[in-house]
Amino acid sequence: MNMVLLCKRIMEYIGINPERLRIAFTSSAEGTLFSEYMNDFNKKIKELGPLGKSEGLEEDKLKSKLAEVIKLVPYIKIEKNEKLGNPLRNPEEYDQYFTKEEIVKLFSEAPAYYIDPEKCQACMICAKRCPAEAIISAKQEVHIVEQDKCIKCGTCFEVCPPKFQAVTKIVGTSVPPPLPEGKRAIIRKSKEVA
């Protein structure tokens, strides 16, 4: 139920009528009730028409908004994990469980991750652990987070060895541009001989 409530709020945030999503619980012995639910929902969807049309969203804009949300699903699940895990028993709580303000904040404060070229030691741990394969890595080269591929899960931030602390979580500001390809080589400082 919690995931449905969250999805409805997200739909509302991106301009899709939340009535396009519905959940109902029935047992296998309630075939008639199930049929009523489905017929009612089918009628509602027909009233609303094709996705995006009644909401006044052009197809390209709708696709763009949906792609943005899909990309952020891992981040959203991490951020809302505690609330998603709490069972709701009182239908009166449903409307305010996820507030509009909370969803606006969720999207406006989505983090970005950046690998500091001064600190990266090309250990490749972040690249190996990234579930989206969003880190460009090569031996002896500074790693780069491909922002277009990044799903904002924070895995790179968590696995970067503490002695390097090369991955930075950025919220509210733009990510510095990556180093150009020819300038990514790591130059290790040689140890002085006594």
C-alpha positions in Angstrom: 0.0 0.0 0.0 2.8 2.4 0.9 4.5 2.0 -2.5 1.1 2.8 -4.2 0.7 5.9 -2.1 4.2 7.0 -3.0 3.7 6.3 -6.7 0.4 8.3 -6.7 2.2 11.3 -5.2 5.0 11.0 -7.7 2.5 10.8 -10.5 0.8 14.0 -9.2 4.3 15.7 -9.0 5.0 15.0 -12.6 1.6 16.0 -13.8 -0.1 12.6 -14.2 -3.6 12.1 -12.7 -3.0 9.8 -9.7 -6.4 8.2 -10.3 -4.6 6.2 -13.1 -3.2 4.0 -10.3 -5.4 2.0 -7.9 -5.0 -0.9 -5.6 -7.7 -3.1 -4.1 -7.4 -6.3 -2.1 -9.7 -9.2 -2.6 -9.5 -12.9 -1.9 -9.8 -15.6 -4.4 -13.4 -16.2 -3.2 -14.4 -12.7 -4.2 -14.6 -13.0 -7.9 -17.6 -10.7 -8.2 -16.0 -8.0 -6.1 -12.8 -8.3 -8.2 -14.9 -7.9 -11.4 -16.6 -4.8 -9.9 -13.2 -3.2 -9.0 -11.8 -3.9 -12.5 -14.9 -2.7 -14.3 -14.9 0.5 -12.2 -11.2 1.1 -12.8 -11.6 0.4 -16.6 -14.4 2.9 -16.8 -12.2 5.5 -15.0 -9.3 5.0 -17.3 -11.6 5.3 -20.4 -12.9 8.6 -18.9 -9.3 9.9 -18.5 -8.3 8.8 -22.0 -4.7 8.1 -23.2 -1.9 8.7 -20.7 -0.9 12.4 -20.8 -3.7 13.6 -23.1 -6.2 14.6 -20.3 -3.3 16.0 -18.3 -2.2 18.2 -21.2 1.2 16.6 -21.5 2.9 16.3 -24.9 4.3 12.9 -25.6 7.9 14.0 -25.5 7.5 15.8 -22.2 5.7 12.9 -20.7 8.4 10.4 -21.8 11.1 12.7 -20.4 9.3 13.0 -17.0 8.8 9.3 -16.8 12.4 8.6 -17.7 13.5 11.0 -14.9 11.4 9.2 -12.4 12.5 5.7 -13.5 16.1 6.7 -13.3 15.5 7.9 -9.7 13.7 4.8 -8.4 16.7 3.3 -6.6 17.4 6.7 -4.9 13.7 7.1 -4.0 13.5 3.6 -2.5 16.6 4.3 -0.4 15.4 7.7 0.8 11.9 6.4 1.6 12.9 2.9 2.8 11.7 3.4 6.4 8.3 4.8 5.4 7.8 2.2 2.8 8.5 -0.5 5.4 5.9 0.7 7.9 2.5 -1.0 7.5 -0.4 1.4 7.3 -3.5 0.1 9.0 -5.7 3.3 9.1 -7.1 4.5 5.7 -7.4 8.0 7.2 -3.5 8.1 7.2 -3.3 7.4 3.5 -3.7 10.9 2.1 -1.0 12.5 4.3 1.5 9.6 4.5 3.5 11.1 1.7 3.0 14.8 1.4 3.3 17.0 -1.7 6.1 19.0 0.0 7.9 15.8 0.8 7.9 14.7 -2.9 9.0 18.1 -4.1 11.9 17.9 -1.6 12.7 14.4 -2.7 13.2 15.5 -6.3 14.8 18.9 -5.7 17.3 17.4 -3.3 18.3 14.4 -5.4 22.1 14.0 -5.0 24.8 13.7 -7.5 28.0 12.0 -7.0 31.4 13.3 -8.1 34.8 11.7 -7.9 37.5 14.2 -6.9 40.4 13.9 -9.3 42.8 15.0 -6.6 41.8 12.2 -4.3 41.0 9.3 -6.7 43.6 6.6 -6.7 42.0 4.5 -9.5 41.4 1.5 -7.1 38.4 0.6 -9.3 36.2 -0.4 -6.2 33.5 2.1 -7.0 33.4 1.1 -10.7 33.1 -2.6 -9.8 30.3 -2.0 -7.3 28.3 0.5 -9.3 25.0 -1.3 -10.2 24.3 1.1 -13.1 27.8 0.8 -14.6 27.9 4.6 -14.5 31.6 5.0 -13.6 34.2 5.3 -16.3 37.3 3.6 -15.1 40.6 2.5 -16.3 43.8 1.4 -14.6 45.9 4.4 -13.5 43.2 6.9 -14.5 40.9 9.1 -12.4 37.4 7.6 -12.4 34.5 9.6 -13.7 30.8 9.3 -12.8 28.6 9.5 -15.9 25.9 11.7 -14.6 23.4 10.6 -17.3 23.7 7.0 -16.2 24.0 7.5 -12.4 20.9 6.2 -10.5 21.8 8.2 -7.3 22.0 5.1 -5.2 25.2 6.2 -3.3 27.0 2.9 -3.7 30.2 4.7 -5.0 30.1 7.0 -2.0 29.7 4.1 0.5 32.5 1.9 -1.0 35.2 4.4 -1.7 38.0 3.6 0.8 38.0 6.0 3.8 41.7 6.7 3.2 40.9 8.2 -0.2 37.4 9.8 0.4 37.4 10.6 -3.3 33.6 10.4 -3.8 31.6 13.5 -2.9 27.8 13.7 -2.5 26.6 16.9 -4.0 23.1 18.4 -3.3 21.8 21.7 -4.6 24.7 22.7 -6.8 26.0 21.5 -10.2 28.6 18.9 -10.5 32.0 20.0 -11.7 32.8 19.0 -15.2 34.9 15.8 -15.6 38.5 15.8 -16.6 39.1 15.5 -20.4 40.1 12.0 -21.5 43.8 12.9 -22.1 44.2 14.4 -18.6 42.9 11.5 -16.4 46.3 9.8 -15.7 47.1 9.5 -12.1 50.6 10.7 -11.2 51.7 9.1 -8.0 54.1 11.0 -5.9 57.3 9.0 -5.5 58.6 8.3 -2.0 61.7 10.2 -1.0 64.7 8.1 -0.3 66.5 9.0 2.9 
